[in-house]
Amino acid sequence: MSALNRVGRRIESLVARYFDASLPDSEGLPRYVAPLPAWLEDIGLRLAWPIVIVNLVGTLFGFWYYAGRPLELTPPLVEGQLGAAPPLAYPLIPDSPVATLFIGLSFAAWKRDWDAEWLHALAFFGCIKLGLWTPYVQLAINGSGGVASWLYWFLIVSHLAMAVEAFLIHRYAGFSVPAVTVAIVWYGFNDIVDYFVPVLGGPHHTWLRGEPLLSYWEFDHTVLAHDLAASWAVTLTILATFLALATRVEKVKRR
């Protein structure tokens, strides 16, 4: 056992003193679908309830962020990107908060032994997609201009943590074809209305600072920044689909 694994197992043993739980067996999946070391998977699964709480708090923060971070209880309470969109479009806009909601509920469903394969697939797709899309956009397109330094790096680090969370799900989910199909439909639909076929006053992707402002709450979507964000979003949907189905194949092999 390497020095890193020895240290990891010591940390996992310490966590187990306070968060003792029965863990699903590791199936020995190949690294391309299960890149985390087993000790880190075990730590994450032992901390399931804290992870649920952190992600649900993150969901609330995310909706607050998309609502323009109102600091007063006087109307309008909803500003920002949500305030500029019709209420029917609200589920299509705050993609990261919806993804943290999915992963929080996925962990809760596993801990409560609820059959929610579709939810686990949505959580996996959401964490892969938003966990990797947001850091790319912040670093390659938006930059830190106009955003407090602490918030800028918090957005990057917290979203990368979402991508790590995604690779805990295979321990308790089967990634059935119907469940993966639900996730493909939801995130594929989001790609379409975000970048290609606007509905309900869209596009509904997160506003990009690289898109020039045409008028109040209206951005120019013909610029390179839009194309870069769109191509990465579609690429990540394809990547999540491949990883989910490949995980399913590897699990079936071992049965």
C-alpha positions in Angstrom: 0.0 0.0 0.0 1.4 3.4 -1.0 2.0 6.1 1.6 -0.9 8.1 0.3 -3.3 5.2 0.6 -2.0 4.5 4.2 -2.7 8.2 5.1 -6.1 8.0 3.4 -7.1 4.9 5.3 -6.0 6.5 8.6 -8.2 9.5 7.8 -11.1 7.2 6.8 -10.7 5.3 10.1 -10.9 8.6 12.0 -14.1 9.6 10.1 -15.6 6.2 10.8 -15.4 6.8 14.6 -18.0 9.5 14.2 -19.8 8.5 11.1 -20.0 4.7 11.3 -22.2 3.2 8.6 -22.6 0.2 6.4 -21.1 0.9 3.1 -21.8 -0.6 -0.3 -19.1 -2.9 -1.5 -16.5 -1.6 -3.9 -16.8 -3.5 -7.2 -13.3 -2.8 -8.4 -14.4 -0.8 -11.4 -11.6 0.5 -13.7 -10.2 3.9 -13.1 -11.8 5.5 -16.1 -15.2 5.2 -14.5 -14.1 5.1 -10.9 -11.1 7.4 -10.6 -11.2 8.1 -6.8 -9.2 5.9 -4.4 -11.3 3.5 -2.4 -10.5 5.3 0.9 -11.8 8.6 -0.5 -15.0 6.9 -1.7 -15.5 5.4 1.7 -15.0 8.8 3.4 -17.5 10.4 1.1 -20.1 7.7 1.7 -19.6 7.9 5.4 -20.2 11.6 5.3 -23.4 11.2 3.3 -25.7 13.2 5.6 -23.2 16.1 5.9 -22.9 16.1 2.2 -26.7 16.2 1.9 -26.8 19.3 4.1 -23.9 21.1 2.3 -25.5 20.5 -1.1 -29.0 21.7 0.0 -27.4 24.8 1.5 -25.6 25.2 -1.8 -28.9 25.0 -3.6 -30.4 27.8 -1.5 -27.2 29.9 -2.1 -27.4 29.2 -5.8 -31.0 30.4 -6.1 -30.1 33.4 -4.0 -27.2 34.1 -6.4 -29.4 33.8 -9.5 -32.0 36.0 -7.9 -29.6 38.9 -7.9 -28.6 38.4 -4.2 -31.3 40.7 -2.8 -30.2 42.2 0.5 -33.5 43.8 1.4 -37.0 42.4 2.0 -38.6 45.1 -0.1 -39.9 44.4 -3.6 -38.6 43.2 -6.0 -37.4 40.1 -4.1 -36.4 38.4 -7.3 -33.9 40.3 -9.5 -30.9 39.2 -11.5 -31.3 36.5 -14.1 -34.3 35.0 -12.5 -36.0 38.4 -12.2 -35.5 38.9 -16.0 -37.1 35.6 -16.9 -40.7 34.4 -16.7 -41.5 32.1 -13.8 -42.1 29.1 -16.1 -38.4 29.4 -17.1 -37.1 29.2 -13.6 -36.3 25.4 -13.6 -34.1 26.0 -16.8 -31.9 28.8 -15.5 -30.1 27.9 -12.2 -28.4 24.7 -13.4 -25.8 24.4 -10.7 -28.4 24.8 -7.8 -30.6 22.2 -9.5 -27.5 19.9 -9.8 -26.7 20.3 -6.1 -30.3 19.6 -5.3 -30.1 16.4 -7.3 -26.9 15.1 -5.6 -28.3 16.0 -2.1 -31.5 14.2 -2.7 -29.6 11.3 -4.3 -27.5 10.7 -1.2 -30.6 11.1 1.0 -32.5 8.5 -1.1 -29.6 6.0 -0.8 -29.4 6.5 2.9 -33.2 6.0 3.3 -33.0 3.0 0.9 -35.4 4.5 -1.6 -35.5 3.2 -5.1 -34.5 6.3 -7.1 -32.3 5.2 -10.0 -33.5 8.1 -12.1 -32.5 10.6 -9.4 -29.0 9.0 -9.1 -28.5 9.4 -12.8 -29.6 13.0 -12.8 -27.2 13.7 -9.9 -24.3 12.0 -11.8 -25.0 14.0 -14.9 -25.5 17.3 -13.0 -22.3 17.0 -11.0 -20.2 16.0 -14.0 -21.7 18.7 -16.2 -21.9 21.7 -13.9 -18.9 20.6 -11.9 -16.7 21.0 -15.0 -18.6 23.6 -17.0 -18.6 26.3 -14.4 -14.8 26.3 -13.7 -14.1 26.4 -17.5 -16.4 29.3 -18.0 -15.0 31.2 -15.0 -11.4 30.6 -16.0 -11.5 30.7 -19.8 -14.5 33.0 -20.5 -15.6 35.2 -17.6 -12.4 35.9 -15.6 -12.6 37.5 -12.2 -13.5 41.0 -13.3 -16.4 42.5 -11.4 -16.6 39.6 -8.9 -15.2 39.5 -5.4 -12.1 37.3 -5.3 -13.5 35.1 -2.6 -16.7 34.4 -4.5 -14.8 33.8 -7.8 -12.6 31.1 -6.3 -15.4 29.7 -4.2 -17.4 29.2 -7.4 -14.5 27.3 -9.0 -13.5 25.1 -6.1 -17.1 24.3 -5.0 -18.0 23.2 -8.5 -14.9 21.1 -8.9 -16.0 19.4 -5.6 -19.3 18.6 -7.4 -17.4 16.7 -10.1 -15.7 14.7 -7.3 -19.0 13.9 -5.8 -20.2 12.4 -9.0 -17.8 9.5 -8.7 -19.2 8.4 -5.4 -22.6 7.5 -6.9 -21.5 4.3 -8.7 -21.1 2.6 -5.3 -24.9 2.7 -4.7 -26.5 3.2 -8.1 -26.9 0.8 -11.0 -27.1 3.4 -13.8 -29.9 1.5 -15.6 -30.6 2.4 -19.2 -34.0 3.9 -18.4 -32.5 6.0 -15.6 -29.7 7.3 -17.8 -32.2 8.1 -20.5 -34.0 10.4 -18.1 -30.8 12.2 -17.4 -29.9 12.5 -21.1 -33.4 13.9 -21.9 -33.2 16.5 -19.1 -29.7 17.7 -19.8 -30.0 17.4 -23.5 -33.2 19.5 -23.3 -31.3 22.1 -21.2 -28.5 22.3 -23.9 -31.1 22.9 -26.6 -33.0 25.7 -24.8 -29.8 27.2 -23.4 -27.9 27.6 -26.7 -29.8 26.5 -29.8 -33.6 26.9 -29.7 -34.7 29.6 -27.3 -38.0 29.3 -25.4 -39.7 31.4 -22.7 -37.5 34.4 -23.4 -34.3 32.4 -23.5 -31.5 31.5 -24.1 -31.3 30.4 -20.5 -27.7 29.6 -19.9 -25.8 31.4 -17.1 -25.1 35.0 -18.2 -21.6 35.2 -19.6 -19.5 38.4 -19.2 -18.1 37.8 -22.6 -21.5 38.4 -24.2 -22.0 42.2 -24.8 -25.0 43.8 -23.3 -27.5 44.8 -26.1 -30.2 46.3 -23.8 -31.5 45.8 -20.3 -31.1 42.0 -19.5 -30.5 41.2 -23.2 -27.1 39.9 -24.3 -25.5 39.3 -27.7 -25.5 35.5 -28.2 -23.7 35.6 -31.5 -20.2 36.0 -30.0 -17.4 33.5 -29.5 -18.0 33.3 -25.7 -21.5 31.9 -26.4 -20.1 29.3 -28.8 -17.4 28.2 -26.4 -19.8 27.8 -23.5 -22.2 25.9 -25.8 -19.6 23.5 -27.2 -18.3 22.6 -23.7 -21.8 22.1 -22.4 -22.7 19.7 -25.2 -19.3 17.9 -24.8 -20.0 17.4 -21.1 -23.4 16.0 -21.7 -21.8 13.5 -24.1 -19.1 12.7 -21.6 -21.6 12.1 -18.8 -23.6 9.8 -21.1 -20.5 7.8 -22.0 -19.3 7.5 -18.3 -22.8 6.5 -17.0 -23.3 3.8 -19.7 -19.7 2.6 -19.4 -20.2 2.3 -15.6 -23.3 0.2 -16.3 -21.4 -2.1 -18.6 -18.6 -2.6 -16.1 -21.1 -3.4 -13.4 -22.9 -5.9 -15.5 -19.6 -7.6 -16.4 -18.9 -8.2 -12.7 -22.2 -9.8 -12.1 
